[in-house]
Amino acid sequence: MSGPPAGQNIKALLKQRGFSAPKAQIWSEFLRHVLQLYWQAAEQLVEPANWAGFKQKAGAMGKPKRGRAGTVIRIPTEDAITSEIGHRAEELRKALPSNHFLRQHDVCFSFESPVKSDKRAGRHSKKVDFRVCSLEHPGAPELTIEAKPLTSQRDIQTKYLAADGMGCFFSHDSAYSTGPLGAMLAYSINNDGSTMQEAILAALQQYQPKPLHIHRISIPGTGLVDCSHHDRAAWKMDPITILHLELNFPVEFK
């Protein structure tokens, strides 16, 4: 499943997926600006003053747990991180100038959004962590992002690649996206800034349904990103390319 050399740009990958040159250009610009905005929101959140305020909020941190050498640790909760990034992203979107790509293409950001379904409604609806879409015209770019916290490599299998993680893109019951692109976002939670990218890449090699291809590409402002391409004929959906993204957040020691 080896792919093009690391650093191939997202536009070239989309063209390989059958996008026309103009469509690949629009979608690549969409992804670049959307991810830059989310990364900016995350960077704001972990600024010392902002992070200190975040930790004081009810529900921001999990219950204290016993760590190594008798230390007590508290881990930020997934839904708290998601809501903080979501709110900040909305504010950043509102502040963009009128000539910005995201305004010109009427791109809207939402978080904890109910997934459209023929089987679920109301409180029974599944909710996707982040959804971004252009309202410019039918078929315009959109991206659905499912986030999972990772505190150890074990979490890759039990959370990130589980049925309620990446499996949500391969579901007969309220699939998170029927479009050509989706994304998984790892909240890697540690204090040394270490990455889970290589461990996730290794786990993807064994994932079912087996990826048709895995590529490492570059997205300006986001860096190197792994992408897995999957057939979804068994679910009566078009193939999907899933971006594997990562952000780092700290643990609190007491």
N, C-alpha and C positions, 0 to 999 in steps of 0.2 A: 504493500500500500504506500510505497514511497511516492512522493510527489515532486513538484518543481523545487528548485533551490530555495532555501530559506530567504525570505525577504521579497518574494514576488508580491506585487501590489494587488490590492483587492479588486481593482478594475480588471486586470488581466484574468484573475480567477473567475469573475462573473462572466466574462466573455467565453471562457472555457465551459461555463455552465449553460451556454446557449443564449445569453443576453446579447442583444444588438449593441453596437458600439455606443449609440446615444443613451440607451437604457443603462448600460454598465456605467457610463459616466455619471448619470444622475444618482444611481444607487450608491456608487462609491463615494460621491460627495455627501450624500445623505448620511452614510455610516460614519464618515470622518467627522462631520459636524455633530452628530448625535453623541458619539462616544467621547468627543472632546468636551462636550457640555457635561456629560455624566462624570467624567474624570475630574473636571473642575469642581463639580459639586462634592465629590469625595475628598478632594484635596482641601476644600474649605472645612469639611467636617472634622478632619484629623488635625487641623491647626490647634495648637495647645489650648488656647482659650475656648475655642468652640468644643473641643473634645471634653474638656473639663466640665463645661455646661451640659453637654450631652449626657455624661455619666450620672448627673444629678437627677435626670428625668425619670419618673416612674416608668418601669418597664424597659429601660435602656440596657440594663445589665442583668445577666442571669444570676441565679442563686450562687452563693459562694461554694467553691469546691476545693477539696484538698489536693494540692499539687505535689510536685517533687520536693523532697527535703522538708516536708512539713509546711510548705508555704500554702497560703490560701489565695485562690485566684477567682476572678469574676470575668466572664466572657460576655461581650456585647451580644445582644440577641439579634437574630436575623431580621425580624420584622421591624425592630427599632432602627437598624441601619438602613433598611429599605425605605422606611418612611422619611428619615432624615435626608437621604439622598434625593428622594422623590420631591420633597418640598423645596429643597435647594435648587434642583433642576428646573422646577416650575418658575422660581423667581429669576433664575438666570435667563430662562427663555423669554420672560416678560421684558427683561432689560435689554434685549438685543435691538440693534438699530434696524430701521425699516428695510434697509438694503441687504440685510444678512440672509444667507441661503435659507435658513430655517423659517424666516418670516416670508420670504418670497415664495416658498413652496408650501406655506400654510401647514407647518409641521407642529403637531400637538403631542404633548407628553402627559402620561398618566402613570399611576402606580397603584398596586393592589386592585387591579381592574377585573371585574367579573368576565369570565370567558363565555362567549356566545355558545349556546348548547341547545340541542333538541331534547335533552334529557334532564337538564338541571335548571333551576330558577331560584331567585332570591338567595336566602342564606345557604342553600345547597349548591350554589354555583361555585365552580373552581375559580381561583383568583391568580392571575399572573402578576409577578412582581413589578415589571416595567413593560409598558407598551408605548411605542412611538409610531406615529403614522403621519404621512402627508395626506391632506384632504384635497389636494389640488385636482385630482381626477381619479376615476376607478383604475386600479392597477398601479397607483403611485406607490412609492417605497413605504415599507412598514417594517418594524422590527419588534419582536416579542423577546423579552429577556427573563429567564428564570434564575434566581440567585440562591445559592446554598452556602452556609458557613462551613469552613474546613478548619478544624483544629488539629487533625492528624491525618495521615494517609488513609486510615481506615474509613474516614468520612467520605472519601472519593467513591467507594463502592456503596456505602450505606445511605448516603445522602445525594451526592452530586449525580451519580449514574443510576440512582434508584428509580422506581416507578413514579414517585412524586417529584423527581428531579428531571433528568433528561428524558425519562420515559414519558413525560407530559407532551412531548412532541410526537409520540408514537402511541396514540390512544384512540380507541373507538369511542371513548366517553370524554368529550370535551377536549380534543387536542388543542394545545396552546396556540398553534399556528398551522394553517393550511398553505401558507405562502412559501416562497422559495428560500427564505432566510429566517433563522432564529438564533438565539444566543443563550449560552449558559454563562453565569457569572459566579466565580468562586470568591467568597469573602474569606481570604486566607488570614486567619487570626493568630498572630504571634507578635513577639516584640523585636525580632531580629530582621524583619522584612524579607524573610525567606519565601521562596516561591514554590508552588505546587505544580507548576506547568509541566515539568518532565514526568512527574508521577501521574498526572491526569493523562498525558499523552500515552504513557505506557498502558494505563487502564483502558484507554480507548481502543487499543489494538485488540482487546478481548471482548469489547462491547457487542451485544446483540440487540438489534440487527447489525451485523458487521458493517462498518463503514466501507463504502465503495472506494473512497480515497481519503487521505489525510494530508493536508498541506500546512505549511507554516508560512504565513504571509505578513506583510507589513501594512499597518494602517497609520497614517500620519497622526501624531499626537497620542497614539495608544501604544505603539510599538509592535513587537512581533506577536502574532496571534495564531494559534492553531485552529484549523477549520476541518471539520469532518463532514463528508458528504454521504447522505443516506438515501437509499431507495425506500419508498413507503407504499409500494403497490399493494402490499398485504392489508394496508389500512385504507385503500382506495383514495390515496392522496398523492400529490405530486412529490418528487424528490425534494429533499431539504438540505441545505448547507448550514451547519451549526457552528457559530463562532464560539471559541472557548476563551473567555475573558477572565481577568483576575484583578482584584483590588486587595490591599493589605490593611488590616486594622489591628490595633494593639489589645493586649490583655492587661487586666489590672491585677497587681499583686498586693497582698496585705500581709 
